[in-house]
């Protein structure tokens, strides 16, 4: 806005100086003009005008600087009049220059003082010839004073009208820019929703198609478990395969049922332990040490089958992938009675590099991932938070002061004898 005003002022001043320069050139034929004395005064007027304009732009809070430049300009104009015919000189129109500058750069009060000063300086020339005062001089003085005052008022009105137009234009541009940003955000949101809808539809179809292969995997695992295997380690692995396949089958049932499964109270520690058992191969492959901490009294939450396991498995898997070899992942389950309702709190800490500050605000948004080059889709944390919200809880992330990241899952405790407050 200030740049627009400065450019407008510069254009007006340049046009005014061209007009005044033309007037000075046309006055060269005036027999009363003292050319040798006029040139320095004209240069003084030019310098004082530039100084007044600079003072108003650079130091608007110091009006005394602009006033001093105006006084110097008034003195130069009075001298030009005196040396070019006195009261009959046409160079009185030079008083329009400071008036126009004040109308463009200053407020109404400063413009009024400037116009009064110009009228007073012009009138002083007439009052110096009081001995020959007549009605014609009175009319000339009144006419010139009226012209100067009218020019000040007209220029002020035009300047304010143009400033108001610039302000309205600026507001319109800001409004249009906000609308454009809003439209872009809405378009991006629609694209995300379409993507999520397509993923949901594709996921439901894939889940339906995976049901039969998982049944086959689980059937073979159970067959060998029932027959018995001599190798104890292989026996444990078959048990893990059967448990993982059963977990996937329950996920499929929950997905196809659209979250309408039972929400009876269940022990939170058992669900967490089930998720940790499924995460064991990931932890073992990355040589990550797992630490557990459970409360003395068990906690119960109302959760659909596998909802808690899905969240904890995703958090522990991410922690293991973020940590280096021989690092530690700590899982802690605790009770929080600090609010209006008791909560179960599950925290997962890792020793990784933490979450980048630019990623943290959008970590739970769809498709936000720090591992795109490692196969990350950016949906795991989003789906985990949505699952937590369905359970009436919340999932948050932060960077730990000592390094690494911390994910906190909060779930409301279910009405159950297990959750009776400790005595």
Backbone torsions as a table, in degrees:
resi	resn	phi	psi	omega
1	UNK	NA	-43.9	-179.6
2	UNK	-66.0	-36.4	177.8
3	UNK	-64.6	-41.0	178.1
4	UNK	-61.6	-43.6	-179.8
5	UNK	-64.6	-41.3	179.7
6	UNK	-63.8	-41.9	179.4
7	UNK	-66.0	-39.5	178.6
8	UNK	-64.0	-43.2	178.8
9	UNK	-62.0	-43.8	179.9
10	UNK	-61.9	-39.9	178.9
11	UNK	-65.0	-43.5	-179.1
12	UNK	-65.7	-43.2	179.5
13	UNK	-63.9	-40.7	179.1
14	UNK	-62.8	-43.3	178.6
15	UNK	-63.0	-40.8	-179.4
16	UNK	-65.0	-41.1	179.3
17	UNK	-67.1	-33.4	175.9
18	UNK	-64.0	-42.9	178.8
19	UNK	-63.6	-45.4	-178.3
20	UNK	-68.7	-35.8	175.8
21	UNK	-64.1	-40.0	175.8
22	UNK	-61.7	-41.1	178.9
23	UNK	-62.6	-42.4	178.6
24	UNK	-64.0	-38.5	179.0
25	UNK	-64.8	-40.8	-179.9
26	UNK	-69.9	-19.7	-179.4
27	UNK	-83.0	-1.3	-175.7
28	UNK	-67.5	-21.0	178.0
29	UNK	-84.2	0.2	179.7
30	UNK	-71.0	119.8	-177.9
31	UNK	-65.7	-22.0	-179.1
32	UNK	-85.4	-1.9	-175.6
33	UNK	-80.9	125.4	175.7
34	UNK	-96.2	92.8	-172.7
35	UNK	-59.7	-40.3	-177.7
36	UNK	-63.8	-35.4	-179.2
37	UNK	-85.3	-25.6	-175.8
38	UNK	-73.2	-37.9	-174.9
39	UNK	-59.1	-49.4	177.8
40	UNK	-60.3	-38.6	180.0
41	UNK	-66.3	-37.8	178.2
42	UNK	-64.6	-40.3	176.9
43	UNK	-66.3	-36.5	176.4
44	UNK	-64.3	-39.5	177.7
45	UNK	-63.3	-42.0	178.5
46	UNK	-62.2	-46.6	-179.9
47	UNK	-63.3	-43.4	-179.6
48	UNK	-66.3	-34.7	178.0
49	UNK	-65.7	-44.5	177.8
50	UNK	-65.2	-38.9	179.2
51	UNK	-65.7	-40.5	178.6
52	UNK	-64.0	-42.0	179.0
53	UNK	-64.6	-42.5	179.6
54	UNK	-65.4	-41.8	-179.5
55	UNK	-63.5	-40.9	-179.4
56	UNK	-67.4	-32.4	-178.7
57	UNK	-80.8	-47.2	-172.0
58	UNK	-84.4	-34.6	-176.1
59	UNK	-129.2	65.0	-177.4
60	UNK	-63.5	-22.6	-179.3
61	UNK	-84.1	0.8	179.7
62	UNK	-122.2	79.2	-176.6
63	UNK	-65.7	-19.1	-178.9
64	UNK	-65.0	-29.6	177.9
65	UNK	-66.8	-44.4	177.8
66	UNK	-64.8	-37.8	179.9
67	UNK	-64.0	-41.6	178.3
68	UNK	-63.0	-41.2	178.2
69	UNK	-65.2	-36.5	178.0
70	UNK	-65.8	-42.6	179.9
71	UNK	-60.7	-42.3	177.7
72	UNK	-63.0	-38.8	178.3
73	UNK	-66.4	-42.1	177.7
74	UNK	-61.4	-41.4	179.2
75	UNK	-63.5	-40.4	179.4
76	UNK	-64.9	-41.7	-179.3
77	UNK	-67.0	-41.2	177.4
78	UNK	-60.6	-40.5	177.5
79	UNK	-65.4	-39.1	177.7
80	UNK	-62.7	-41.1	177.4
81	UNK	-63.1	-46.1	-176.8
82	UNK	-60.1	-34.2	-175.6
83	UNK	-99.2	12.9	177.4
84	UNK	-136.3	29.2	174.6
85	UNK	118.7	2.5	177.1
86	UNK	66.3	-131.6	-177.0
87	UNK	-64.1	-22.9	-178.7
88	UNK	-87.2	-2.9	-177.1
89	UNK	-69.0	139.7	176.9
90	UNK	-81.7	-5.6	-177.5
91	UNK	-76.5	3.9	175.0
92	UNK	-62.3	-22.6	-179.8
93	UNK	-66.0	-12.2	177.4
94	UNK	-63.4	-20.0	176.7
95	UNK	-64.2	-16.6	178.0
96	UNK	-67.9	-26.1	-177.6
97	UNK	-61.9	-56.0	178.2
98	UNK	-64.3	-30.5	178.5
99	UNK	-65.4	-45.2	179.0
100	UNK	-63.6	-41.1	178.8
101	UNK	-62.1	-44.5	-179.6
102	UNK	-64.4	-37.9	-179.9
103	UNK	-64.6	-32.7	-176.7
104	UNK	-84.0	-39.3	-170.0
105	UNK	-100.7	-24.2	-171.3
106	UNK	-114.5	176.5	178.4
107	UNK	-86.2	-179.3	-174.6
108	UNK	-63.3	-39.6	-179.2
109	UNK	-65.3	-45.1	179.0
110	UNK	-63.2	-37.2	177.0
111	UNK	-64.4	-40.9	179.7
112	UNK	-62.2	-43.3	177.8
113	UNK	-65.0	-38.5	178.6
114	UNK	-64.0	-46.3	179.1
115	UNK	-63.5	-39.7	177.9
116	UNK	-63.7	-40.0	178.3
117	UNK	-64.4	-40.1	178.6
118	UNK	-65.0	-43.1	178.7
119	UNK	-64.6	-39.6	-179.9
120	UNK	-67.0	-41.3	179.5
121	UNK	-64.6	-38.3	177.9
122	UNK	-69.2	-38.9	-179.3
123	UNK	-68.1	-29.6	-179.2
124	UNK	-60.9	-33.0	179.3
125	UNK	-66.0	-37.2	178.4
126	UNK	-72.7	-39.3	-179.0
127	UNK	-67.3	-25.3	177.7
128	UNK	-69.1	-19.4	178.1
129	UNK	-105.4	40.7	-174.7
130	UNK	-64.9	-25.1	-179.5
131	UNK	-64.3	-28.7	-179.1
132	UNK	-109.8	30.2	-176.1
133	UNK	-70.2	136.4	178.0
134	UNK	-148.6	178.8	-177.1
135	UNK	-64.0	-33.7	-179.2
136	UNK	-64.9	-41.5	177.8
137	UNK	-66.2	-38.0	177.7
138	UNK	-61.5	-42.3	179.5
139	UNK	-65.6	-42.4	179.6
140	UNK	-60.9	-45.8	-178.9
141	UNK	-63.3	-44.0	179.2
142	UNK	-63.8	-40.0	179.8
143	UNK	-64.4	-45.8	-179.4
144	UNK	-65.7	-41.5	178.4
145	UNK	-61.8	-42.5	178.0
146	UNK	-63.5	-39.6	178.8
147	UNK	-64.0	-45.2	179.9
148	UNK	-63.3	-43.8	179.9
149	UNK	-66.2	-41.6	179.0
150	UNK	-65.5	-39.7	178.6
151	UNK	-62.9	-40.3	178.4
152	UNK	-62.3	-46.7	-178.6
153	UNK	-65.0	-45.2	-178.1
154	UNK	-64.0	-43.2	-179.8
155	UNK	-64.9	-39.1	177.7
156	UNK	-60.8	-46.4	-179.8
157	UNK	-62.9	-44.1	179.2
158	UNK	-64.7	-41.0	-179.7
159	UNK	-64.6	-43.2	179.5
160	UNK	-66.3	-39.1	179.1
161	UNK	-62.4	-41.5	179.9
162	UNK	-69.1	-38.2	177.8
163	UNK	-64.2	-43.0	178.2
164	UNK	-62.5	-39.1	178.0
165	UNK	-64.3	-40.8	177.0
166	UNK	-62.8	-40.9	-179.9
167	UNK	-65.2	-42.3	177.7
168	UNK	-63.5	-40.2	178.3
169	UNK	-63.6	-40.4	179.0
170	UNK	-63.7	-42.8	179.5
171	UNK	-64.8	-38.7	177.8
172	UNK	-63.4	-42.2	178.8
173	UNK	-62.0	-41.3	177.9
174	UNK	-64.1	-41.3	178.3
175	UNK	-62.1	-44.6	179.1
176	UNK	-63.0	-40.8	179.2
177	UNK	-63.6	-41.1	178.0
178	UNK	-63.7	-40.9	178.6
179	UNK	-63.7	-40.2	179.0
180	UNK	-63.3	-43.5	178.7
181	UNK	-63.4	-41.0	178.9
182	UNK	-63.6	-42.5	179.4
183	UNK	-64.6	-40.1	178.1
184	UNK	-64.2	-41.4	178.8
185	UNK	-64.2	-41.7	179.1
186	UNK	-65.0	-40.2	178.6
187	UNK	-64.0	-41.6	178.3
188	UNK	-64.1	-39.8	179.1
189	UNK	-64.7	-40.3	177.5
190	UNK	-63.3	-39.9	178.1
191	UNK	-62.9	-41.8	178.4
192	UNK	-63.5	-42.7	180.0
193	UNK	-63.8	-41.4	177.4
194	UNK	-62.9	-40.7	178.6
195	UNK	-63.5	-43.3	179.3
196	UNK	-66.2	-38.8	177.7
197	UNK	-62.3	-43.4	178.7
198	UNK	-64.2	-39.2	178.4
199	UNK	-65.3	-41.9	179.9
200	UNK	-62.6	-44.6	179.6
201	UNK	-64.6	-45.2	178.7
202	UNK	-64.9	-38.1	179.1
203	UNK	-64.4	-41.0	178.2
204	UNK	-63.2	-42.3	178.2
205	UNK	-64.5	-43.1	179.2
206	UNK	-64.6	-38.9	178.7
207	UNK	-61.7	-42.5	178.7
208	UNK	-62.1	-42.1	-178.3
209	UNK	-70.7	-27.8	-177.9
210	UNK	-81.2	-14.2	-175.6
211	UNK	-58.2	-45.0	-177.2
212	UNK	-68.7	-49.2	177.7
213	UNK	-58.1	-38.1	178.2
214	UNK	-65.2	-36.5	177.0
215	UNK	-61.8	-40.1	178.9
216	UNK	-65.6	-46.2	179.9
217	UNK	-57.6	-46.3	-176.9
218	UNK	-68.8	-35.9	-180.0
219	UNK	-63.9	-43.8	178.6
220	UNK	-65.9	-39.5	178.6
221	UNK	-62.4	-45.0	179.1
222	UNK	-64.3	-37.5	179.8
223	UNK	-59.3	-47.8	-178.9
224	UNK	-70.9	-31.8	177.1
225	UNK	-66.4	-39.3	180.0
226	UNK	-71.1	-35.8	178.4
227	UNK	-71.0	-31.1	-177.7
228	UNK	92.6	141.2	-179.8
229	UNK	-128.2	135.4	-176.3
230	UNK	-67.2	-34.0	-176.7
231	UNK	-80.6	114.3	-178.3
232	UNK	-61.8	-37.7	-178.9
233	UNK	-65.8	-40.8	176.9
234	UNK	-65.1	-34.3	177.5
235	UNK	-63.0	-43.3	178.3
236	UNK	-63.9	-40.1	-180.0
237	UNK	-64.6	-38.9	176.8
238	UNK	-63.5	-38.4	176.5
239	UNK	-63.3	-39.0	178.1
240	UNK	-67.0	-39.8	178.5
241	UNK	-62.1	-43.5	179.6
242	UNK	-64.0	-42.1	-179.4
243	UNK	-66.5	-42.0	-179.6
244	UNK	-66.2	-40.8	178.2
245	UNK	-65.5	-39.2	177.1
246	UNK	-64.7	-38.6	176.7
247	UNK	-61.4	-44.0	179.1
248	UNK	-64.7	-38.4	178.2
249	UNK	-62.2	-41.6	178.7
250	UNK	-66.5	-36.1	175.3
251	UNK	-61.4	-42.3	-179.9
252	UNK	-64.0	-43.4	179.2
253	UNK	-61.4	-43.3	179.1
254	UNK	-65.2	-38.4	180.0
255	UNK	-67.2	-45.2	-178.6
256	UNK	-70.7	-25.9	179.2
257	UNK	-86.7	-1.4	178.2
258	UNK	56.9	42.2	173.4
259	UNK	72.8	25.5	-179.2
260	UNK	-98.7	17.3	-178.7
261	UNK	-71.4	172.4	-178.2
262	UNK	-67.1	150.9	178.9
263	UNK	-125.3	41.4	178.4
264	UNK	-68.7	151.7	178.9
265	UNK	-58.5	139.2	177.4
266	UNK	-143.3	153.1	-177.1
267	UNK	-69.2	127.4	-178.5
268	UNK	-68.4	-41.0	-178.1
269	UNK	-61.4	-35.9	179.3
270	UNK	-66.6	-40.8	178.6
271	UNK	-65.4	-41.3	178.5
272	UNK	-64.5	-43.6	-179.3
273	UNK	-64.0	-36.2	177.3
274	UNK	-63.5	-42.3	178.4
275	UNK	-64.8	-39.0	179.8
276	UNK	-66.9	-34.3	177.2
277	UNK	-64.7	-40.2	178.0
278	UNK	-68.6	-29.5	-178.6
279	UNK	-83.7	-6.9	-175.1
280	UNK	-56.3	-44.6	-179.9
281	UNK	-60.0	-37.2	178.6
282	UNK	-65.2	-45.5	-179.5
283	UNK	-63.5	-42.3	-178.1
284	UNK	-67.7	-40.4	-178.8
285	UNK	-64.9	-30.6	-178.8
286	UNK	-100.1	6.2	178.8
287	UNK	54.1	45.5	179.0
288	UNK	-97.9	132.1	179.7
289	UNK	-87.8	127.9	-178.8
290	UNK	-100.9	131.4	175.7
291	UNK	-118.2	134.9	-179.1
292	UNK	-116.9	149.5	172.7
293	UNK	-147.6	114.2	-178.8
294	UNK	-114.9	154.0	177.8
295	UNK	-73.1	161.6	179.8
296	UNK	-66.0	-38.9	-179.8
297	UNK	-100.2	137.6	-179.1
298	UNK	-67.3	155.6	178.9
299	UNK	-120.1	144.0	-179.9
300	UNK	-122.3	137.0	176.7
301	UNK	-127.3	152.4	176.3
302	UNK	-89.7	106.8	-175.2
303	UNK	-142.3	143.2	173.5
304	UNK	-67.1	157.6	-179.2
305	UNK	-54.7	131.8	173.1
306	UNK	73.9	-4.4	179.7
307	UNK	-61.4	-49.4	-179.9
308	UNK	-65.3	-43.1	179.4
309	UNK	-58.2	-42.7	-179.8
310	UNK	-59.7	-45.4	-177.4
311	UNK	-65.7	-50.7	-176.8
312	UNK	-65.4	-41.0	178.4
313	UNK	-59.9	-42.4	179.5
314	UNK	-65.7	-42.2	-179.0
315	UNK	-66.9	-43.7	-179.8
316	UNK	-68.0	-40.1	177.3
317	UNK	-61.4	-43.6	177.6
318	UNK	-63.4	-41.3	179.8
319	UNK	-62.7	-41.2	179.4
320	UNK	-64.8	-41.0	-180.0
321	UNK	-69.3	-29.4	179.8
322	UNK	-79.9	-22.4	-175.9
323	UNK	-91.9	154.3	176.5
324	UNK	-85.5	-178.6	179.3
325	UNK	-62.8	143.6	178.9
326	UNK	64.6	15.7	175.3
327	UNK	-81.3	175.8	-178.0
328	UNK	-120.6	140.7	171.1
329	UNK	-118.9	124.5	-175.9
330	UNK	-111.5	127.2	178.2
331	UNK	-116.0	123.2	-176.9
332	UNK	-128.3	132.1	175.7
333	UNK	-113.8	129.4	-177.9
334	UNK	-145.7	166.3	178.1
335	UNK	-107.7	140.0	179.4
336	UNK	-125.5	112.0	179.5
337	UNK	-104.8	18.8	-174.6
338	UNK	-76.3	-18.0	-177.0
339	UNK	-100.1	-165.3	179.3
340	UNK	-74.8	-14.5	179.8
341	UNK	-139.6	140.4	-179.6
342	UNK	-69.9	143.4	-176.7
343	UNK	-125.2	152.0	167.0
344	UNK	-100.7	134.0	-175.8
345	UNK	-122.6	124.1	175.9
346	UNK	-114.6	121.2	177.8
347	UNK	-115.2	140.0	177.1
348	UNK	-124.1	114.5	-179.7
349	UNK	-109.1	145.6	175.1
350	UNK	-132.4	168.5	179.6
351	UNK	-104.6	22.6	-177.7
352	UNK	-76.1	-166.9	-177.0
353	UNK	-77.3	-4.3	-176.5
354	UNK	86.9	-177.1	-177.4
355	UNK	-103.7	130.1	-178.9
356	UNK	-60.3	138.6	-177.4
357	UNK	-56.4	-34.2	-178.5
358	UNK	-75.7	-19.5	179.3
359	UNK	-90.6	-32.2	-172.5
360	UNK	-53.9	-44.6	-178.1
361	UNK	-64.2	-24.6	-178.0
362	UNK	-117.9	24.6	-174.4
363	UNK	-62.6	-34.6	-176.1
364	UNK	-96.2	9.4	176.1
365	UNK	-79.8	152.1	178.7
366	UNK	-59.6	138.1	174.7
367	UNK	70.6	10.6	173.9
368	UNK	-87.7	117.4	-176.8
369	UNK	-145.4	149.1	173.7
370	UNK	-102.1	1.5	-176.5
371	UNK	-126.1	39.4	-179.2
372	UNK	-62.0	-32.9	-179.7
373	UNK	-80.5	-2.1	178.6
374	UNK	-116.4	16.6	177.9
375	UNK	94.1	3.7	179.0
376	UNK	-69.2	140.6	-178.8
377	UNK	-103.1	-17.3	-177.2
378	UNK	78.1	17.6	179.8
379	UNK	-109.5	-20.6	-174.5
380	UNK	-59.4	-51.8	-178.5
381	UNK	-69.6	-35.6	177.2
382	UNK	-61.7	-47.8	-179.5
383	UNK	-67.2	-33.5	178.2
384	UNK	-66.3	-43.6	178.0
385	UNK	-64.4	-41.1	178.8
386	UNK	-62.2	-38.3	177.5
387	UNK	-64.6	-42.1	178.2
388	UNK	-61.7	-40.4	179.2
389	UNK	-67.1	-36.8	176.9
390	UNK	-61.6	-30.6	179.5
391	UNK	-85.1	3.3	-179.6
392	UNK	84.2	12.8	-177.2
393	UNK	-113.5	-154.7	-177.5
394	UNK	-152.7	155.9	176.7
395	UNK	-133.6	124.8	-177.5
396	UNK	-132.7	163.6	-179.8
397	UNK	-136.0	151.0	176.7
398	UNK	-156.9	163.8	173.8
399	UNK	-93.6	135.8	179.5
400	UNK	-79.1	145.7	-179.6
401	UNK	-61.6	-33.9	-178.9
402	UNK	-86.7	3.0	179.3
403	UNK	109.4	151.6	-178.6
404	UNK	87.6	-179.7	-177.1
405	UNK	-115.7	156.7	175.8
406	UNK	-132.2	128.0	174.5
407	UNK	-110.9	133.7	-176.0
408	UNK	-122.2	119.5	177.0
409	UNK	-105.4	123.2	178.8
410	UNK	-115.7	127.3	-179.9
411	UNK	-130.6	138.8	177.6
412	UNK	-70.3	138.4	177.3
413	UNK	-70.9	140.9	-178.8
414	UNK	-82.0	150.3	173.4
415	UNK	-63.8	106.7	-174.9
416	UNK	-158.7	146.2	175.5
417	UNK	-57.3	-26.6	178.6
418	UNK	-62.1	-28.6	-173.8
419	UNK	-96.9	14.9	177.6
420	UNK	-59.3	134.9	-177.0
421	UNK	-61.7	139.1	179.9
422	UNK	-62.1	145.1	-178.4
423	UNK	-69.6	NA	NA
